[in-house]
Amino acid sequence: MTHNTSRRKFLRTTGAMLAAPFIVPASVWGANAPSNIIRLGQIGCGSRGNELMAQVLRAPQARYGALADCDRPFLLRYQQIVEDQYGIDRKPPQQDSWKVIPVPEPEGAVDAYEDYRRILDRNDIDAVIVAVPDHWHAKIYIDAMDAGKDVYGEKPLALTIEQGRHIARKAEETGRIFQTGSQQRSDAKFRKACELIRNGRLGNIKHVDIAVGGSRAVAPMPDTPPPPGLNWDLWLGPAPWVPYNPLRCHLTFRYFWDYSGGTVTDWGAHHCDICQWALGMDHSGPRFVEGQAETVQPNYFETFTQFDFTFTYTSGTTARLHSRGNDIVFHGEKGTLTVNRGKLQCDKPEILETPLRDSDERLYQSDNHMQNWLDCIKSRTQPICPAEVGHRSLTLSHIANICGKLGRKLEWDPEHEVFVNDHEANLMLSREERPPYHHRAGG
């Protein structure tokens, strides 16, 4: 089978979402990107990385220069897709009777690396998109900012509260443009809901109901050797070493404590972010958390399958994070407003129908999360969800998981980011990281 035929077969079978609707002709740039094009590297080519790649390939002011992933089949497949989109013809080595003759890299080639640091070492890469499991976030984000790269960092921002603080501090120290991938802030429905609430259309908010669904339960599967091309030790990175198991990798990594925080952090990062935005708490958080959680057995996964937590803010407003449904419902003195990715409803229709006044507060407007980041790289202004905001929103999910593990009410100090008079809970603000993959807070 020829090289070009194998590309076409791959696009037919596994690359449908990256197909013709957003093909970018090579003539847009010619062989080399001009100086006003943002040169991007992407670290992580799995499911979410695939979705982000589709967005980048629609953006005329950005062009990939390199990709990195420790799973070689993923890496090479998406290298092929991106180069096909750019009209780059990568020819296979020539074979004569006794040796393989390599061919030169094509002009404008998108390089593929197993080690993400190869991207960070390149002076021609301006910024990186990072779509890797949560346990790798802190190290890669901090390494990237130390290397002078702007960062689009997938949510949840970090595996722990301590890591999140280190990421936010590094973004401030380096002045890099960091966009947390909490893309609901770039959705008009969520922005309108938050503007209505911030301008008092519901009156004082008494309670917020945050439904995010529960984590999955599955029967155990036996450990196996890693599949060909996957560097399992590198995939584990800062996490403790364990034998490879298909359930630990790729999409289902988020249901193991060593790599993520289950649905509490996965969807909680999104919906708690909107709660924080609506309440004007982007730089603070609740004072108390209480509730209960459990993991249904038998289950190979570890994270909570059912949970029900309540946060209490200093203002007296409460917010309930639970595992039934997938809505955010704001209960105010004057009405009840419900929002999710498919709807914006209010029990008083006139609240939604009455336009905001010229004197009303307007929130940061972004209608495209990736485009907002790219625009901010050019303008050197802050994007809609910088690291500090992503960290503060995710803190709700982290303190909820800690509450669920300890099984008791906790008092949280959002100013100093510690639990009050609870040494055991404070020990859970950070985790051990396996060398040599541990992150360095100070760069």
N, C-alpha and C positions, 0 to 999 in steps of 0.2 A: 504494500500500500504506500502511495506517495505521501510526502509530508503534507501537501495542501489537501489531499483527500482526507487524511486523518483529522485535519482541522475542521473540515466541513462536517464530518461525521460527529465530532465532539459537539459542535454548535447545534446540530440537529437533536442530539440526545440529551445533553446536560446544560447547554448554554442558552436556552430559549429566552430567559429574562434579560439577557444582554445582547439581543439580536437587533434586527434592522431599525426599529423605531428611533434609535438615537445613534446610528452610525455617523461618525465624524470623518469626513473625507480628509485624506492626507493633504489635500490642497489648502486646507485651512491654515496649516503651518508650513508646508513644504517639508523638507527633510529634517530641519532642525527648528525647535520652538524659538520664536523671537524673544527678546529680552523682557517683554511685558507679560509673558506667559508664566504662571506660577508652576514651577516644577515640583511634582509631588512624588513621594514614596508612599507605598501602602504596606503596613505590617499586619498581616492576618488576611487570609484569602478564603475563609470559610463562609458560612451562610450569611452572616451580617456583613462581612467584608464584601461579598458579592453584591448586596443591595447598595452599599455605599459606592462601590465601583460603578454601578449603573448611573448613579447621580453625577459622579465626576465626569463620566464620558459624555454627559449632556452639557457640561460647562465649557464654553469656548475659551475661557481665559486660564484654564488649567490643563496640564498634560502630565501623564505619568512618565517617570524616568526609571522607576525601580519598584519591585515587589519583593516581599519577604514572607516566608512561612516555613515552619518546621515540618510540614506535611508536603513532601515533594510533589505528589500527584496533583494536589490542589494548586500548588504554586505554578507548575508548568502549564496546567490547563488555563489558568487565568492570564498567564503571560501570553499564551496563544491568543486568547480572546482579545486582550487589549491591543496587541500588535496587529491583529486582523482589523480591529476598528480603526487603527491609525494607518492602515494600508501598508504595513511593513511586511515584506516577504522574507522570512527567515529560512534560508535554504539549508537542507541537511548536508552533513559532511559527504565528501566524495569518496567512493570506495573503488580502488583498483585491485589488481590481483593479489597484492601482498600487504597493503597498508591502507589506513583511513587518512584522508587528507582533509584537515579542518578548513572551513571557509571563514572569511572575515565576518565580524559582527555587522549586520546591516545598519545603515545610517539611521539614527533615531530609535535604535532598539531599546526595549524596556528590559532592564536587567533583572534577573531572578536570583535571590539569595536565600539560603537557609538561615543565616545569622542576620538578624535585623540591624546589628551594629554596622554592617557593611553599608547600609543606606545612610546611617547617621554620619559616617565618615566622609560622605560625598559632599563637596562644596557646591555642587550644582543642584542639589536638592534643597528647596526652600522650606518645605513643610511636609508633615507626615499625617496620614490617616491611620489610626490604630484600632483594629477590630480583633482583639484577642481575648481569651478568657480572663475573668476578673482578677485572678491571682497574679497575672503578669502586668496589670495596668500600671501600678506605681513605678516599677522599675523602668519600663519602656517610656512612660510619659516623662519621668524625670531625666532619664538619659537623653531623650529627644530635646527637651528644653535646654539642657546643658550643652548640647551640640548646636544650639542656635536655631532649632527648627520650631516653627509654629505647629500646633497639634490640634487635630480633630480627634478627641478621645471618646470612645464609646462609653455609654453608661452600662452598669453602675460605675461611678467614677473610681472606686477603690474597694479593696477587700475588707478594709478596716477603717475606723475613724481616724486613727493615727496616720495611716497612709494618705487618706484624703486631705488631711491638714498639710502633710508634706507636699502633696501635689499643688495645692492652692498656694502655699507659700513660695514654691519654686516658680510658679507662673508669675507671681507678683515680683519676685526678685529678678527674674530674667527679662520681664517685659514681653514675653512671647504671647502670641494670640492663641488662646486655648478655648476651644468650643467643646463643651460637654454634649454628648449626643442625646440630650433630652429634647427630642424634636417636637414634642407637643407644644413647646413654647413658640414654635413657628407655624402653628395651626390657628387659623382665624377664629374657630369656635372656642378654643381655650382662652385665647386672648380676650375675646369679647366677654366671656364669662368672668374673667378676672377683672376686667375694667368695670363691669357692672357692679361687682362686689366692692371693689376699691372705691367706687364713687357712691356707695351707700344705697344702691337701688334695692337691696334686700334688707336694709337696716343693719343693725348689729348682727354679726354671724354668731349664732349660738353653738352650732355643731356642724361638722363636716364628716360625711360618710364616705370612706375611701375603700372601694371594693376592688380587689386585684386578683381574685382566684387563688386556689391552693396549688401547691407543688404536686408533682406526679408521684405515683406509686407503681413500682414494677417488681416482678419476680427476679431473683438473682440470676446472673449469668456467670459462667466460669471465666476465669482469667485466661488469656491467650497470649501468644507472642504478638508484638505490635505488627500491624500490616506493613508491607514493603513501602519504604519511602518515608515513614513517620519516625522522626527522631523523638522517641518517647521521653527520654531524659530531659531533652530541651523543652518539650511540651509541658512537663511537670514543673520545670524551672524552680521558682521559689517554694513550691509545695513539697511536702514530704514525699520521698520516693515510695512508690507502690508498684506492683506488677500491672501491666496493661490490662484494661478491661474495656470492651467496646462501650459500655454504659458510662464510663468516666470521661469520654472524649467527645469532642464536637458538641452538638446541640445540648446533650444532657449533662454536660459538665456542671451546669448551674444548680444541680440538685445534690451537690456534695459540699460540705462545709470547707474543705481545703481549697476549693476553687471559686466559691460563690456563696450566696445567701438564700437560694431558692427564690420563689415567687415574691417573697417579702422584699428582696432587693431588686429583682428583675423588673417586675411591674411596679413595685412600690417606688422605685426610683422615678418612674414617670408620673404616677398619680400624686405621690407626696409632693413632688415638685410643683404641681399645679396648686395644691393646697397652700404651700408656702408662698407662691406667687400671689395668689388671691388675698392672702392675709397680710401681705407686706412684710414677710418674715425671711426675705432672701439672705439676711446676714445674722439670723438668730434661729430660734427653734422653740420647741415646747419645754415645759419645766418638769413634767412628770410623765411616766409611761407605766401602764399596768395592763394585765391581761393574761391569757393563757394560750398555749400552742401545743400541738402534738404531731407526731409522725405515725401514720397508720402502719401497722405491721401485719403480715410480713412485707418487707420493702427493702430493696437493695439501696434505694436512694436514702439520703439522710435528712434533708431539710424538711421544714414543717409542711405537712400536707393540709392541716387545718389550723387556723389561728384567729384570734380576736383580741386586738390591742386597742387601748384608748390613750391618746395623748391629751394632756391638759396644758394650755398656754397660760402665761401669767395674766392675760386679759380675762381669763375664765372660759374662753372658747375651748371646746373639746373637739377632737378628731379621732374617728374610729377607723383603724386599718384592719380589714378582715378578708376572709378567703371565700366569700360568697358573692359572685357577680363580678362586674367590671365597669363600674360607674364611679363618678365623683358627684356627690349630692351635697349642696350647700343649703343649710337650714338657717334662714334669717328671720328677723322680726316681721318682715313684710312679705315674705314669700320663700319658696323653695326652688332652687335651680339645679338641674341635672345636666352634666356634660360628660361625653366620652368621645372617642374618635369618630363616631357615626351620628351623634346628635347633640343638640343644645335645646333644652326644654325648660319651661318655667310654669309653675302652677298659676301664675298671673301673667298671661300673654303680653299685657301692656308693658311689663318690665323689659321684655326683649324687643318690643316694637318701638318704644320711645327712644329716639336717637340721643346720644350723648350731647351735652351742651359744649359750646366752645370753651367754657371755663373748667370743664371736667378734666380729671387726670387721664392722660393717655399713657399706655404702657409701650415699651420697646416693641416696634413692629418688625417682624420678619415673616416672610411668607415662604421661605425656602431655607431650611436649616444649614445645608451644605453651602448654598450660595451666600448666605449671610457670613459664614466663616471666610469664604474666599474673598468677599468684598472687604471684610475687616482686615485681612492680610494686606490688602492694597492700601487701605486708609489708615492702618495702625490704630484702629479704635476697637473697643471691646465688643465682642459678639453678644448675642442675646443670652447665652448660658455659659459664662466663664467658669473656671474651675472652682472659685469660691462658692458660687451659687450651686453648682452641681454637688459640691461637698456638703453644704448645709442641708440641701433637700434629701440627700442620701442618708444623712445622719439619723433621720427619723426611722428609716428601715433598720439601720444598724442597732439603734438602742432598743427597737422592738424585738429583734432577734435575741439580743442579750437578755432582755426581760423574759422572753420565752424559755431560754435555756436555764435561767436561774429560778423562774417560777415565782417571782415576787415583784411588787411595785418598786420602781426606782425613781429617784429624784435626779434630774439632769441639770447641770449648770451650763447653758449654751454659751455663756461668755468665755468661760475657761475650758470648756469641752471636757468636763470630767463628771462622774457621778458623785453625788454628795455623800460623804461618810460611808462609802461602800468599796472597800479595797478589792473584793472579789470581782465586782463588776468592772472596776477600772483595769484590772488585769486583762480583761477581754477587749480593751480598746486597741490592742495590737496583737500581733502573732509572730512567732518565730518564722524566719525565712531561711530556706536551705541555701548555704553558700555553694558556689560563687554567684548565685542568682539573686541574692538579696539586694534591695534597693538601698541607696545612700541618701538620707534626707538632706544632707548638706551638699550633695552633688559630688 
